[in-house]
Amino acid sequence: MSLYVNLFRKECIIDQRNRLYYSTRMRFNDFDHFCSYMESFTNLERRNSGYTVRLYRLDRMRALLHHIGNPQDEFKSIHIAGSKGKGSTASFLAKGLEAAGFKTGLYTSPHLCDYRERFTLSGTWFTEDQLVGAANELVTRLEGFSFADEWGTAEPTAFELYTAFAFLLFSLAGCDWAVIETGLGGRLDATNTIMPVASVITPIELEHTAILGHTITLIASEKAKIIKPGIPVFISRQCDEARSVFIQEAQSQHAVLTDLTIEVESLAHRTTAEGEQVHVTWKDGSETRLLLSMRGEVQAENSSLALLVLKRLGLYVPQVTELALQEARLPGRMEFICLDPPIVIDGAHTVESLRHLMSSFMQLYGKKGNTVIYGALEDKDHVHMTHLLLPVFDRIIVSKPGTFKKSDPDSLYTLLQEESKEMVDPPVIILEKDPQKALRMALEQTEKANAILCTGSFYLGGEIVRAYRAMQEAACP
């Protein structure tokens, strides 16, 4: 029996796993309905381990795409992998392509508050009609699809279906280009089914070690597999181990590799209330000055990498491209959801990203009087991340980053208390697992002249944004 018949039986029944099956005549009335349906599939984004060929594979994804008509072949694409900065770099690239006159799809993950954030036109949401239309077209094209291997029938995962949806949406919308961010790793990521015009790799850190490997070399080897034969590859600042992996892979694929650090003579940046000031001096003597809407010192490198890619691909339009990059925004990247008092959301969840965030945050607000609402998932480098937070804030409120992935706020709270014992002037450390209560506490205890930062997880950031919106709605019924 085909997968489509299994998924869309005439009667709506529940199997022993309590999984809903839908009628062949059923149609989605809104995008939220489609997202609820997608969650009935195996969602690997919820996992911190379990990297098996049974779940992570490309043959199933290729079979699915072939069955629905290979929509990914109907537009040009740029593929991006990396540990940090790939979403921001993707956003800059999409804005640059749009400025060059191309209709450009942008596929990123995770989202902060709404799945619609993942599928956009250079950062602008698609209309509900476009989203729902593509969702219904996807389930129609799935008719008759089946996939089986030596273990039996294998359903697509939620991320595979979301990726297929993104490709189909961009195709139906008539996109000329799409910028595609990997979900996890690269080698077996569902997005690694495209044949891009360029591959881009942002900095590598130790992350998702239970899945990708416990060394930089192993993680870089997974990311390097987005490099395709003869397709140019661009890398940003990398440690020596990662750079060696990328150079070797590019050579084996006969792909020309361009290293941002070789192309840039100097890169200066400063976080200000107006935006991120960036000054790039290129090796050829030319200069670029930007005032980015996306704050944070990491954006200097991300925007420079995007500029380099656009220039080398012949897609750069002097002045126009710079103006477009200055307008790029992405939820949860040093995002201000309130100015009085300042409430900043940033999804920094690795040591280096948090280090850069602390530098940018202190440029704006110093070290005195500020509060951080902090929550991180189980698989993070908690010791080094807490060392970065402790000297900066007067108040650290530990909260729970939702339930999408596992976290242990009790252990994190205990760790912060232990690590602060040797400090001369330790911050107040509070455990409040409910994000809405944590936000209220932060607002009550932080003077208006000071700032509130939420960081450690995109999932916690999303919870705080929803909590703030709920408070605003309650105040203005």
Sequence and secondary structure as in RCSB ss.txt:
>XXXX:A:sequence
MSLYVNLFRKECIIDQRNRLYYSTRMRFNDFDHFCSYMESFTNLERRNSGYTVRLYRLDRMRALLHHIGNPQDEF
KSIHIAGSKGKGSTASFLAKGLEAAGFKTGLYTSPHLCDYRERFTLSGTWFTEDQLVGAANELVTRLEGFSFADE
WGTAEPTAFELYTAFAFLLFSLAGCDWAVIETGLGGRLDATNTIMPVASVITPIELEHTAILGHTITLIASEKAK
IIKPGIPVFISRQCDEARSVFIQEAQSQHAVLTDLTIEVESLAHRTTAEGEQVHVTWKDGSETRLLLSMRGEVQA
ENSSLALLVLKRLGLYVPQVTELALQEARLPGRMEFICLDPPIVIDGAHTVESLRHLMSSFMQLYGKKGNTVIYG
ALEDKDHVHMTHLLLPVFDRIIVSKPGTFKKSDPDSLYTLLQEESKEMVDPPVIILEKDPQKALRMALEQTEKAN
AILCTGSFYLGGEIVRAYRAMQEAACP
>XXXX:A:secstr
  HHHHHT SS  B TT  B   TT   SSHHHHHHHHTTS  GGG SS   TTTS SHHHHHHHHHTT GGGGS
EEEEEE SSSHHHHHHHHHHHHHHTT  EEEE    SS GGGGEEETTEE  HHHHHHHHHHHHHHTTT   EET
TEE    HHHHHHHHHHHHHHHTT SEEEEE SS STT TTTT   SEEEE    S SHHHH SSHHHHHHHHHT
T  TT  EEE S  HHHHHHHHHHHHHTT  EEEHHHHEEEEEEEEETTEEEEEEEETTS EEEEEESS STHHH
HHHHHHHHHHHHTT   TTHHHHHHHH   TTSSEEEEETTEEEE    SHHHHHHHHHHHHHHH SSS EEEE 
 BTTS HHHHHHHHTTT SEEEE    SSS B HHHHHHHHHHHTTT SS  EEEE   HHHHHHHHHHHS TTS
 EEEES HHHHHHHHHHHHHHHHHH  
